[in-house]
Amino acid sequence: MAMNKIEEVEPYQAKVSKETLKKWNGTVRVWSEPMSAVEGSKVLDEIQDTIDVTVFEEQKDVYGSLSQRAHIRYGDGKEGWVLWDAIATG
């Protein structure tokens, strides 16, 4: 199985927006690892309101071109992995 590349990035601001929450049925799950539950990742938190986050790592697809997951910090020192589509970066 190919391991998706994790890249440290210059930290930047993003957010979980109202539009994002609507798209994800009101809940964005924050995971312990950049992988699925089947692969052993655990849900650490559920974001259910708009919040600003800081992205500091990205997991790329197997080709290294598209971001699949983002490692975020938010709230009072919380951090974890979210699906790339769960954050707004613009």
C-alpha positions as semicolon CSV with decimal commas, in nm:
position;residue;x (nm);y (nm);z (nm)
1;M;0,000;0,000;0,000
2;A;0,139;0,342;-0,094
3;M;0,184;0,586;0,191
4;N;0,052;0,932;0,122
5;K;0,314;1,201;0,173
6;I;0,283;1,438;0,468
7;E;0,433;1,783;0,416
8;E;0,504;2,044;0,678
9;V;0,378;2,377;0,548
10;E;0,421;2,736;0,655
11;P;0,129;2,767;0,901
12;Y;-0,170;2,945;0,750
13;Q;-0,521;3,036;0,854
14;A;-0,829;2,850;0,735
15;K;-1,171;2,797;0,882
16;V;-1,458;2,559;0,924
17;S;-1,734;2,773;0,772
18;K;-2,114;2,759;0,781
19;E;-2,106;2,632;0,422
20;T;-1,863;2,358;0,518
21;L;-2,073;2,252;0,815
22;K;-2,384;2,241;0,596
23;K;-2,200;2,024;0,342
24;W;-2,088;1,786;0,620
25;N;-2,432;1,762;0,789
26;G;-2,330;1,993;1,073
27;T;-2,025;1,803;1,198
28;V;-1,659;1,802;1,096
29;R;-1,473;1,517;1,264
30;V;-1,119;1,571;1,389
31;W;-0,908;1,255;1,366
32;S;-0,600;1,135;1,557
33;E;-0,411;1,028;1,244
34;P;-0,422;1,114;0,871
35;M;-0,598;0,787;0,789
36;S;-0,937;0,623;0,808
37;A;-1,104;0,459;1,106
38;V;-1,050;0,124;0,935
39;E;-0,675;0,196;0,937
40;G;-0,682;0,279;1,310
41;S;-0,753;0,652;1,334
42;K;-0,981;0,768;1,617
43;V;-1,220;1,063;1,633
44;L;-1,073;1,313;1,881
45;D;-1,334;1,585;1,849
46;E;-1,632;1,702;1,647
47;I;-1,648;2,062;1,528
48;Q;-2,011;2,174;1,508
49;D;-1,972;2,551;1,487
50;T;-1,771;2,788;1,269
51;I;-1,413;2,820;1,390
52;D;-1,081;2,954;1,268
53;V;-0,803;2,697;1,241
54;T;-0,431;2,698;1,163
55;V;-0,306;2,441;0,912
56;F;0,054;2,330;0,969
57;E;0,079;2,001;0,778
58;E;-0,092;1,861;0,470
59;Q;-0,126;1,505;0,355
60;K;-0,100;1,478;-0,023
61;D;-0,252;1,215;-0,251
62;V;-0,035;0,927;-0,373
63;Y;0,089;1,144;-0,661
64;G;0,191;1,426;-0,425
65;S;-0,016;1,688;-0,603
66;L;-0,352;1,721;-0,425
67;S;-0,409;1,778;-0,055
68;Q;-0,622;1,508;0,104
69;R;-0,609;1,597;0,474
70;A;-0,497;1,891;0,687
71;H;-0,335;1,882;1,031
72;I;-0,495;2,170;1,220
73;R;-0,470;2,354;1,551
74;Y;-0,780;2,525;1,683
75;G;-0,960;2,632;1,996
76;D;-0,767;2,609;2,321
77;G;-0,465;2,411;2,201
78;K;-0,656;2,129;2,031
79;E;-0,517;1,966;1,720
80;G;-0,589;1,682;1,483
81;W;-0,648;1,585;1,122
82;V;-0,949;1,680;0,908
83;L;-1,041;1,600;0,551
84;W;-0,917;1,872;0,317
85;D;-1,271;1,941;0,194
86;A;-1,379;2,020;0,551
87;I;-1,190;2,351;0,565
88;A;-1,216;2,673;0,368
89;T;-0,878;2,820;0,276
90;G;-0,977;3,128;0,081
